[in-house]
């Protein structure tokens, strides 16, 4: 141990191994949690599209919306409904086939 590490250890500062563990362990935990969040979002993709449909529809109901915003909202809703209907398989369609 060097003199500066001994001084830091006595004063309550971080030593080199503690900094190493803090930095690398923190990065590993952050990477793991990020990957877990991505997996959850992918698994809940169907619910995500339905939530987006409701959010856009709710934004279109407010009184101060312009014609251009209304048109953009209608186009977004039509696109999301088309994606949900054509690209995401439902249980009912699987049972019919």
MIGU-67969 format. One record per residue (C-alpha): residue in three letters; y negated, x negated, z negated. Coordinates in pm, whole numbers, padded with zeros to 5 digits, always signed. Each point is the difference from the previous one (the first is absolute). Example, Ala and Ser with C-alpha at 12.3 -4.5 7.8 and 13.67 -1.06 7.14 Angstrom:
REM MIGU-67969
ALA+00450-01230-00780
SER-00344-00137+00066
This chain:
REM MIGU-67969
UNK+00000+00000+00000
UNK-00339-00133+00091
UNK-00292-00012-00242
UNK-00176+00296+00170
UNK+00316+00211-00022
UNK+00036-00081-00368
UNK-00363+00095-00059
UNK+00043+00328+00186
UNK+00322+00076-00187
UNK-00178-00041-00331
UNK-00301+00206+00103
UNK+00208+00287+00138
UNK-00057-00077+00370
UNK+00276+00023+00258
UNK+00223-00297+00061
UNK+00122-00100+00347
UNK+00341+00174-00033
UNK-00171+00317-00120
UNK-00242-00004+00296
UNK+00292-00062+00237
UNK+00201+00290-00142
UNK-00302+00227-00010
UNK-00092-00069+00361
UNK+00349+00010+00154
UNK+00147+00272-00217
UNK-00310+00210+00062
UNK+00036-00046+00376
UNK+00370+00090-00014
UNK-00068+00318-00200
UNK-00284+00095+00234
UNK+00225-00050+00305
UNK+00279+00206-00158
UNK-00233+00288-00088
UNK-00157-00005+00347
UNK+00342+00019+00165
UNK+00099+00282-00235
UNK-00316+00195+00090
UNK+00071-00039+00372
UNK+00359+00121-00049
UNK-00120+00304-00193
UNK-00254+00085+00270
UNK+00260-00033+00276
UNK+00250+00213-00193
UNK-00262+00268-00061
UNK-00126-00001+00360
UNK+00071+00367+00055
UNK-00188+00101-00313
UNK-00287-00230+00098
UNK-00053+00183+00330
UNK+00004+00337-00176
UNK-00256-00122-00253
UNK-00223-00126+00282
UNK+00021+00340+00170
UNK-00115+00176-00318
UNK-00278-00253-00067
UNK-00143+00029+00352
UNK+00025+00381-00010
UNK-00182+00005-00335
UNK-00279-00222+00135
UNK-00047+00240+00293
UNK-00064+00298-00230
UNK-00324-00132-00156
UNK-00325+00164+00108
UNK-00195-00306+00116
UNK+00232-00111+00278
UNK-00138-00065+00348
UNK+00159+00108+00325
UNK+00110-00353+00083
UNK+00165-00038-00342
UNK+00176+00333+00050
UNK+00127-00108+00342
UNK+00122-00334-00136
UNK+00176+00181-00286
UNK+00172+00239+00237
UNK+00118-00290+00217
UNK+00127-00189-00306
UNK+00185+00305-00128
UNK+00156+00065+00340
UNK+00114-00362+00020
UNK+00150+00000-00349
UNK+00180+00331+00056
UNK+00139-00131+00331
UNK+00119-00321-00169
UNK+00163+00200-00278
UNK+00168+00243+00240
UNK+00119-00238+00272
UNK+00057-00334-00171
UNK+00117+00086-00351
UNK+00336+00175-00009
UNK+00025+00306-00222
UNK+00308+00134-00175
UNK-00013+00330+00189
UNK+00003-00165+00344
UNK+00288-00228-00102
UNK+00205+00302-00113
UNK-00058+00181+00332
UNK+00121-00296+00206
